[in-house]
Amino acid sequence: MNLTLFIQQFLNGLSIGSIYAIFALGYTLVFSILGIINFAHGAIFTLGAYLTYALMGEAFGFNGLLANAALPIKLPFPVALILGSIIAGLVGVAIERIAFRPLRRRGADPLLTVVSSLGVALVIVNLIQYLVGAENYTFPGNTFGNLPASINFGSVTNPIPIRTVQIVIFLVSVIAVAILTYFINYTKYGKAMRAVAEDPTTSSLLGINTDGFIVLTFFISSFLAGVAGTLVGSSVSIAGPYFGIAFGLKGLAVIVLGGLGSIPGAVLGGLLIGVVEAFVPGQYSAYKDAVAFGILFIMLLVRPQGLLGRRLIQKV
């Protein structure tokens, strides 16, 4: 492999890895607070893509209740992305109220909460399919305005073409991770979220509104899922209501690889899996998922707590 192709594949890997990272951050936030995996996260990922597509004024022209229907507005992509992700965040808040809070207050087994989130995911996915059908939808060609389809890096004699959408994806992901990192580490609300994650009971005794910060966590988590879903949809297409399921499984691999509950670990794990997948030869592209989960299997054998996770200390 020559240097040009190596750099191109590496940048491609960073692009897809950054999506894995922000998607996995949503998993990580909820897990750090409640100690459970929100399996509705993949459905929110899908919903975010559909919401942004609709807010851009695009019609769902296939089967479904809303066939050939379009909103009377046509928002530019950045505005549609933010607004669609906010709506996805609000759906995440509704999921917390309906599927998580009642069980949590009853002291139910965490497994029941997992099953509840799976049920919510199926409801969302099937509702999307009922409304807009199961066909693929492609974002319009002018999604990114007048930007060229690709940008050449490197020298004039040895250019390295990178798709503009991949550059946009990487930049948006970096901005999202940077804002989240600042919020968690340097703001009053972020520190309160960390306190709730560390010990909800003590946090409540100190006057922190535990339920309120759990709701905030679900909103941020679902917002990130909506952003990730839209970025993937704009890069390739919205591959039907179930296209978030594969990313949901990949997100689980990322958070386990990086370390459960670790935000830097989620970012590192996402980028690592993205880069490794980018170097899988084209004739073996169907086995990219196997490569990712193969890395996860090896990590579980060598370092069960993940790359940046903390080893659990069992009290005797």
C-alpha positions as CSV (number, residue, x, y, z in Angstrom):
1,M,0.0,0.0,0.0
2,N,1.5,3.4,-1.1
3,L,1.6,6.4,1.2
4,T,-1.3,8.2,-0.5
5,L,-3.7,5.3,-0.2
6,F,-2.6,4.8,3.4
7,I,-3.3,8.4,4.4
8,Q,-6.6,8.3,2.5
9,Q,-7.8,5.2,4.3
10,F,-6.6,6.5,7.6
11,L,-8.6,9.7,7.2
12,N,-11.6,7.6,6.1
13,G,-11.2,5.6,9.3
14,L,-11.1,8.7,11.5
15,S,-14.3,9.9,9.8
16,I,-16.3,6.7,10.5
17,G,-14.6,6.2,13.9
18,S,-15.7,9.7,15.0
19,I,-19.3,8.6,14.4
20,Y,-18.8,5.5,16.4
21,A,-17.3,7.7,19.2
22,I,-20.2,10.1,19.5
23,F,-22.7,7.3,19.2
24,A,-20.9,5.3,21.9
25,L,-20.8,8.4,24.1
26,G,-24.5,8.3,24.4
27,Y,-24.3,4.7,25.7
28,T,-21.5,5.7,28.1
29,L,-23.4,8.6,29.6
30,V,-26.5,6.5,30.5
31,F,-24.3,3.6,31.7
32,S,-22.3,5.8,33.9
33,I,-25.4,7.2,35.6
34,L,-27.7,4.1,35.8
35,G,-25.2,1.2,35.3
36,I,-27.4,-0.2,32.4
37,I,-27.3,-0.2,28.6
38,N,-30.1,1.7,26.9
39,F,-30.9,-0.5,23.9
40,A,-33.3,2.1,22.5
41,H,-30.2,4.2,21.6
42,G,-30.0,2.6,18.1
43,A,-33.6,3.5,17.4
44,I,-33.0,7.1,18.4
45,F,-30.0,7.1,16.0
46,T,-32.3,6.1,13.2
47,L,-35.0,8.6,14.3
48,G,-32.5,11.5,14.2
49,A,-31.6,10.8,10.6
50,Y,-35.3,10.7,9.6
51,L,-36.1,13.9,11.5
52,T,-33.3,15.8,9.9
53,Y,-34.3,14.5,6.4
54,A,-37.9,15.6,7.0
55,L,-36.9,19.1,8.4
56,M,-34.9,19.7,5.2
57,G,-38.3,19.5,3.4
58,E,-37.7,16.2,1.7
59,A,-40.7,14.0,0.9
60,F,-41.0,10.4,1.9
61,G,-42.0,9.2,-1.6
62,F,-42.5,5.4,-1.1
63,N,-44.8,3.3,1.0
64,G,-46.1,4.3,4.4
65,L,-48.8,6.5,5.9
66,L,-46.8,9.6,5.0
67,A,-46.0,8.6,1.4
68,N,-45.4,11.6,-0.8
69,A,-45.8,13.9,2.2
70,A,-43.3,16.7,3.0
71,L,-43.2,19.4,5.7
72,P,-44.0,22.9,4.5
73,I,-40.6,24.1,5.6
74,K,-37.2,23.6,4.1
75,L,-34.4,24.2,6.6
76,P,-30.7,24.2,5.7
77,F,-28.8,21.2,6.8
78,P,-27.0,22.6,9.9
79,V,-30.3,23.9,11.3
80,A,-32.2,20.7,10.5
81,L,-29.4,18.7,12.1
82,I,-29.5,20.7,15.4
83,L,-33.3,20.8,15.5
84,G,-33.7,17.1,14.6
85,S,-31.2,16.1,17.2
86,I,-33.0,18.2,19.8
87,I,-36.3,16.4,19.0
88,A,-34.4,13.1,19.3
89,G,-33.2,14.3,22.7
90,L,-36.7,15.0,23.8
91,V,-37.8,11.5,22.7
92,G,-35.0,10.2,24.8
93,V,-36.4,12.1,27.8
94,A,-39.8,10.6,27.1
95,I,-38.2,7.1,27.0
96,E,-36.6,7.8,30.4
97,R,-40.0,8.8,31.9
98,I,-41.9,5.9,30.4
99,A,-39.5,2.9,30.3
100,F,-36.8,3.7,32.9
101,R,-38.1,5.8,35.8
102,P,-41.1,3.6,36.9
103,L,-38.9,0.6,37.1
104,R,-36.1,2.5,38.8
105,R,-38.5,3.8,41.5
106,R,-39.8,0.3,42.2
107,G,-36.2,-1.0,42.6
108,A,-36.7,-3.5,39.7
109,D,-34.0,-5.7,38.5
110,P,-31.7,-4.0,35.9
111,L,-32.5,-6.8,33.5
112,L,-36.1,-5.6,33.4
113,T,-35.0,-2.1,32.4
114,V,-32.9,-3.6,29.6
115,V,-35.9,-5.5,28.3
116,S,-38.0,-2.4,28.6
117,S,-35.6,-0.4,26.5
118,L,-35.6,-3.2,23.9
119,G,-39.4,-2.9,23.7
120,V,-39.3,0.8,23.2
121,A,-36.7,0.4,20.5
122,L,-39.0,-2.0,18.6
123,V,-41.9,0.4,19.0
124,I,-39.9,3.3,17.6
125,V,-38.6,1.3,14.6
126,N,-41.9,-0.2,13.7
127,L,-43.6,3.2,14.0
128,I,-41.0,4.7,11.6
129,Q,-41.7,1.8,9.2
130,Y,-45.4,2.4,9.4
131,L,-45.1,6.1,8.7
132,V,-42.5,6.3,6.0
133,G,-41.9,2.7,4.8
134,A,-38.8,0.5,4.8
135,E,-37.1,2.0,1.7
136,N,-33.8,3.8,1.5
137,Y,-33.7,7.6,1.5
138,T,-30.8,9.6,0.2
139,F,-30.1,13.1,1.3
140,P,-30.1,15.7,-1.5
141,G,-27.0,16.4,-3.4
142,N,-26.9,20.0,-2.2
143,T,-27.0,19.0,1.5
144,F,-23.7,20.8,2.1
145,G,-24.4,23.8,-0.1
146,N,-21.8,24.7,-2.7
147,L,-19.0,22.7,-1.2
148,P,-17.2,20.4,-3.7
149,A,-17.8,16.7,-3.6
150,S,-14.2,16.1,-2.5
151,I,-11.2,18.1,-1.3
152,N,-7.7,17.3,-2.4
153,F,-4.9,17.2,0.2
154,G,-1.3,16.6,-0.4
155,S,0.7,18.0,-3.3
156,V,-0.4,19.0,-6.8
157,T,1.4,16.0,-8.3
158,N,0.2,13.6,-5.6
159,P,-3.3,14.7,-4.4
160,I,-5.2,12.8,-1.7
161,P,-8.9,13.2,-2.4
162,I,-11.2,13.1,0.6
163,R,-15.0,13.3,0.4
164,T,-16.3,16.6,1.7
165,V,-19.0,14.8,3.7
166,Q,-16.3,12.8,5.6
167,I,-14.5,16.0,6.5
168,V,-17.8,17.5,7.7
169,I,-18.5,14.4,9.8
170,F,-15.1,14.5,11.4
171,L,-15.3,18.2,12.2
172,V,-18.9,18.0,13.7
173,S,-17.8,15.0,15.7
174,V,-14.7,16.8,17.1
175,I,-16.9,19.8,18.0
176,A,-19.5,17.6,19.7
177,V,-16.9,15.7,21.8
178,A,-15.1,18.9,22.7
179,I,-18.3,20.6,23.9
180,L,-19.4,17.5,25.9
181,T,-15.9,17.1,27.5
182,Y,-16.0,20.8,28.5
183,F,-19.5,20.5,29.9
184,I,-18.8,17.3,31.9
185,N,-15.5,18.5,33.4
186,Y,-15.8,22.3,33.8
187,T,-19.4,23.2,34.3
188,K,-21.5,23.1,37.5
189,Y,-24.1,20.8,35.8
190,G,-21.5,18.5,34.4
191,K,-19.9,18.1,37.9
192,A,-23.3,17.4,39.3
193,M,-23.8,14.7,36.7
194,R,-20.5,13.1,37.6
195,A,-21.5,13.2,41.3
196,V,-24.8,11.4,40.5
197,A,-22.9,8.8,38.5
198,E,-20.5,8.2,41.4
199,D,-23.1,7.9,44.1
200,P,-26.8,8.8,43.5
201,T,-27.8,8.4,47.1
202,T,-25.1,10.7,48.5
203,S,-25.8,13.2,45.7
204,S,-29.4,13.4,46.6
205,L,-28.6,13.9,50.3
206,L,-26.4,16.8,49.3
207,G,-29.3,18.5,47.5
208,I,-28.6,17.4,43.9
209,N,-31.8,16.7,41.9
210,T,-30.9,13.2,40.9
211,D,-33.9,12.6,38.7
212,G,-33.4,15.9,36.9
213,F,-29.8,15.1,36.1
214,I,-30.8,11.6,34.9
215,V,-33.3,13.3,32.5
216,L,-30.5,15.7,31.3
217,T,-28.3,12.7,30.7
218,F,-30.9,11.0,28.6
219,F,-31.4,14.2,26.6
220,I,-27.7,14.6,25.9
221,S,-27.3,10.9,25.1
222,S,-30.2,10.9,22.6
223,F,-29.1,14.3,21.1
224,L,-25.7,12.7,20.3
225,A,-27.5,9.6,18.8
226,G,-29.5,11.9,16.6
227,V,-26.4,13.7,15.4
228,A,-24.6,10.5,14.7
229,G,-27.6,9.1,12.8
230,T,-27.9,12.2,10.6
231,L,-24.1,12.2,9.8
232,V,-24.3,8.6,8.7
233,G,-27.4,9.2,6.7
234,S,-25.9,12.2,4.9
235,S,-22.7,10.2,4.1
236,V,-24.4,7.1,2.6
237,S,-28.2,6.9,3.0
238,I,-30.9,6.2,5.5
239,A,-31.0,2.4,4.9
240,G,-34.4,1.8,6.3
241,P,-35.8,1.9,9.9
242,Y,-33.4,-0.8,11.1
243,F,-30.2,0.8,10.0
244,G,-29.4,1.9,13.5
245,I,-29.4,-1.6,14.9
246,A,-25.9,-2.4,13.4
247,F,-24.5,0.8,14.8
248,G,-26.1,-0.1,18.1
249,L,-24.1,-3.3,18.2
250,K,-21.0,-1.5,17.1
251,G,-21.5,1.1,19.8
252,L,-21.6,-1.7,22.4
253,A,-18.3,-3.0,21.1
254,V,-16.8,0.5,21.3
255,I,-17.8,1.2,24.9
256,V,-16.5,-2.2,26.1
257,L,-13.3,-1.8,24.1
258,G,-12.7,1.7,25.5
259,G,-13.9,0.9,29.0
260,L,-17.4,0.9,30.4
261,G,-18.3,4.4,31.7
262,S,-15.2,6.1,30.3
263,I,-15.8,9.1,28.0
264,P,-12.2,9.2,26.8
265,G,-12.4,5.4,26.3
266,A,-15.5,5.7,24.1
267,V,-13.7,8.2,21.9
268,L,-10.5,6.2,21.7
269,G,-12.4,2.9,21.1
270,G,-14.5,4.5,18.4
271,L,-11.6,5.9,16.5
272,L,-9.6,2.7,16.9
273,I,-12.4,0.5,15.4
274,G,-13.0,3.0,12.7
275,V,-9.4,3.1,11.6
276,V,-9.0,-0.7,11.7
277,E,-12.2,-1.2,9.6
278,A,-10.9,1.3,7.0
279,F,-7.9,-0.9,6.4
280,V,-9.9,-4.1,5.8
281,P,-9.3,-5.0,2.1
282,G,-12.2,-4.3,-0.3
283,Q,-12.8,-8.0,-1.1
284,Y,-13.3,-8.6,2.6
285,S,-15.5,-5.6,3.4
286,A,-18.4,-7.9,4.3
287,Y,-16.3,-9.0,7.3
288,K,-15.7,-5.5,8.8
289,D,-18.0,-6.2,11.7
290,A,-16.2,-9.5,12.4
291,V,-12.9,-7.5,12.6
292,A,-14.4,-5.1,15.1
293,F,-15.8,-7.8,17.4
294,G,-12.6,-9.8,17.0
295,I,-10.7,-6.9,18.5
296,L,-13.3,-6.7,21.3
297,F,-12.9,-10.4,22.0
298,I,-9.1,-10.1,22.3
299,M,-9.4,-7.1,24.5
300,L,-11.8,-9.0,26.9
301,L,-9.2,-11.7,27.2
302,V,-6.2,-9.4,27.7
303,R,-7.7,-6.4,29.5
304,P,-11.4,-7.1,30.6
305,Q,-11.9,-3.5,31.9
306,G,-11.1,-2.0,28.5
307,L,-8.4,0.4,27.3
308,L,-9.2,3.2,29.7
309,G,-11.6,1.5,32.1
310,R,-10.9,1.0,35.8
311,R,-10.5,-2.4,37.2
312,L,-13.3,-3.3,39.6
313,I,-12.2,-4.0,43.2
314,Q,-14.3,-6.7,44.8
315,K,-14.8,-6.3,48.5
316,V,-14.4,-9.5,50.5
